[in-house]
Amino acid sequence: MTAAKRLYPLIASASILFSVVAVVVGQFGPDPYLDPLNVTVSEYAVSDRGGVTEVAMAVLGIGSLVLLAGLRAAGAPVRGMPERLLLVWSGALVVAAIVPTTPIGQNLDLAAQVHRYVSVAAFVALPAAGALLVPRLAANADWKPVARVVEWVALAGGFGLLAITYVAMPGDRVMIGLVERLLLGAEVALLAVLAAWSVRLTWRRNRRPEAANFPTYHRIIASRP
């Protein structure tokens, strides 16, 4: 495995960490009268004059693309639909970061509609990818240890999707900010699990040649008179 491929999981992990920290920091920047429990991250981002939230979304999207490359390099069974769904998630995040929604109280324009649709695509794509990965990971010896954790966070993402769908439609947006942030937390946790295990596998495999030579060396020493 080349040095560049070994860095993919580390870059992805750093991107995820940066995005989480940036989003948390961004909550303190916008209008102090906005209630995070009742305002979505996108609506919060409109009031973020420094653009911290948008940068965090873009970095997370790009980092997810790097993670996908890292998963391939680590031999994760992502080919096919899980791979396509991860691409949808990554691309949708980048588009959502570039194309903002409208401020609270204003009618949705074309850009805001695009933002809404790509956000929905991102929310749906990642838990679906996680659900499809679970049986594949369970059947793979290297990835089986994290299959159950991926199942839990994918299930949490699925429940989050149901909750935000209810809140956004018949629920009159009550606590929509809290529900969305919990959903995002589950989805970022899914990425973090995959990234962390990719790092573990990648660097463990990189040390295997040295480990393989270790007993051979001792057999040579022991055979000497």
URWO-V443685 format. One record per pair of residues at least 4 apart in sequence whose C-alpha atoms are under 8 Angstrom apart, sorted by the first residue. I is the first residue (numbers start at 1). J is the second residue. Records with the same first field share a line. If there is no record, write none. Layout:
# URWO-V443685
I: J ; J
This chain:
# URWO-V443685
1: 5 ; 6 ; 73 ; 206
2: 6
3: 7
4: 8
5: 69 ; 70 ; 73
6: 10 ; 70 ; 73 ; 199 ; 202 ; 203
7: 11 ; 70
8: 12 ; 66 ; 67 ; 69 ; 70
9: 13 ; 66 ; 67 ; 70 ; 71 ; 195 ; 196 ; 198 ; 199 ; 202
10: 14 ; 195 ; 199
11: 15 ; 63 ; 66 ; 67
12: 16 ; 63 ; 64 ; 66 ; 67 ; 70 ; 195
13: 17 ; 63 ; 67 ; 192 ; 195 ; 196
14: 18
15: 19 ; 59 ; 60 ; 63
16: 20 ; 59 ; 60 ; 63 ; 188 ; 191 ; 192
17: 21
18: 22 ; 56 ; 59
19: 23 ; 55 ; 56 ; 57 ; 59 ; 60
20: 24 ; 56
21: 25
22: 26 ; 52 ; 53 ; 56
23: 27 ; 52 ; 53 ; 56
24: 28
25: 29 ; 52
26: 30 ; 48 ; 52 ; 53
27: 36 ; 44
28: 32
29: 48 ; 49 ; 50
30: 34 ; 44 ; 45 ; 47 ; 48 ; 49
31: 47 ; 48
34: 39 ; 44
35: 39
36: 40 ; 41 ; 44 ; 177 ; 178
37: 175 ; 176 ; 177 ; 178 ; 179
38: 173 ; 174 ; 175 ; 176 ; 177 ; 178
39: 43 ; 44 ; 175 ; 176 ; 177
40: 44 ; 176 ; 177 ; 180 ; 181
41: 45 ; 53 ; 177 ; 180 ; 181
42: 46 ; 100 ; 101
43: 47 ; 101 ; 102 ; 103 ; 104
44: 48
45: 51 ; 52 ; 53 ; 54 ; 100
46: 100 ; 101 ; 102 ; 103
47: 103
48: 52 ; 53
51: 55
52: 56
53: 57
54: 58 ; 97 ; 98
55: 59 ; 97
56: 60
57: 61 ; 93 ; 94 ; 96 ; 97
58: 62 ; 93 ; 94 ; 95 ; 97 ; 98
59: 63 ; 94
60: 64 ; 90 ; 93
61: 65 ; 89 ; 90 ; 91 ; 92 ; 93 ; 94
62: 66 ; 90 ; 94
63: 67
64: 68 ; 86 ; 90 ; 191
65: 69 ; 86 ; 87 ; 90
66: 70
67: 71 ; 195
68: 72 ; 83 ; 86
69: 73
70: 74 ; 195 ; 198
71: 75 ; 76 ; 78 ; 194 ; 195 ; 198
72: 76 ; 77 ; 78
73: 202
74: 198 ; 201 ; 202
76: 137 ; 143
77: 133 ; 136 ; 137 ; 140
78: 82 ; 83 ; 133
79: 83
80: 84
81: 85 ; 129 ; 132
82: 86 ; 128 ; 129 ; 130 ; 132 ; 133
83: 87 ; 129
84: 88
85: 89 ; 125 ; 126 ; 128 ; 129
86: 90 ; 125 ; 126 ; 129
87: 91
88: 92 ; 121 ; 122 ; 125
89: 93 ; 121 ; 122 ; 123 ; 125 ; 126
90: 94 ; 122
91: 95
92: 96 ; 118 ; 119 ; 121 ; 122
93: 97 ; 118 ; 119 ; 122
94: 98
95: 99 ; 115 ; 118
96: 100 ; 114 ; 115 ; 116 ; 118 ; 119
99: 111 ; 112 ; 114 ; 115
100: 111 ; 112 ; 115
101: 108 ; 111 ; 112 ; 113 ; 115 ; 116
102: 106 ; 107 ; 108 ; 109 ; 112
108: 112 ; 113
109: 113
110: 114
111: 115
112: 116
113: 117
114: 118
115: 119
116: 120
117: 121
118: 122
119: 123
120: 124
121: 125
122: 126
123: 127 ; 161 ; 184
124: 128 ; 161
125: 129
126: 130 ; 187
127: 131 ; 154 ; 155 ; 157 ; 158 ; 187
128: 132 ; 154 ; 158
129: 133
130: 134 ; 150 ; 151 ; 154 ; 190
131: 150 ; 151 ; 154 ; 155
132: 136
133: 137
134: 138 ; 147 ; 148 ; 150 ; 151
135: 139 ; 147
136: 140
137: 141 ; 143 ; 144 ; 146 ; 147
138: 143 ; 144 ; 145 ; 147 ; 148
139: 143 ; 144
140: 144
142: 201
143: 147 ; 197
144: 148
146: 150 ; 193 ; 197
147: 151
148: 152
149: 153 ; 193
150: 154 ; 190 ; 193 ; 194
151: 155
152: 156
153: 157 ; 186 ; 187 ; 189 ; 190
154: 158 ; 186 ; 187 ; 190
155: 159
156: 160 ; 183 ; 186
157: 161 ; 183 ; 184 ; 186 ; 187
158: 162
159: 163
160: 164 ; 179 ; 180 ; 182 ; 183
161: 165 ; 183
162: 166
163: 167 ; 179
164: 168 ; 176 ; 179 ; 180
165: 169
166: 170 ; 171
167: 171 ; 172 ; 173 ; 174 ; 175 ; 176
168: 172 ; 173 ; 176
169: 173
175: 179
176: 180
177: 181
178: 182
179: 183
180: 184
181: 185
182: 186
183: 187
184: 188
185: 189
186: 190
187: 191
188: 192
189: 193
190: 194
191: 195
192: 196
193: 197
194: 198
195: 199
196: 200
197: 201
198: 202
199: 203
200: 204
201: 205
202: 206
203: 207
204: 208
205: 209
207: 211
208: 212
209: 213
210: 214
211: 215
212: 216
213: 217
214: 218
215: 219
216: 220
217: 221
218: 222
219: 223
220: 224
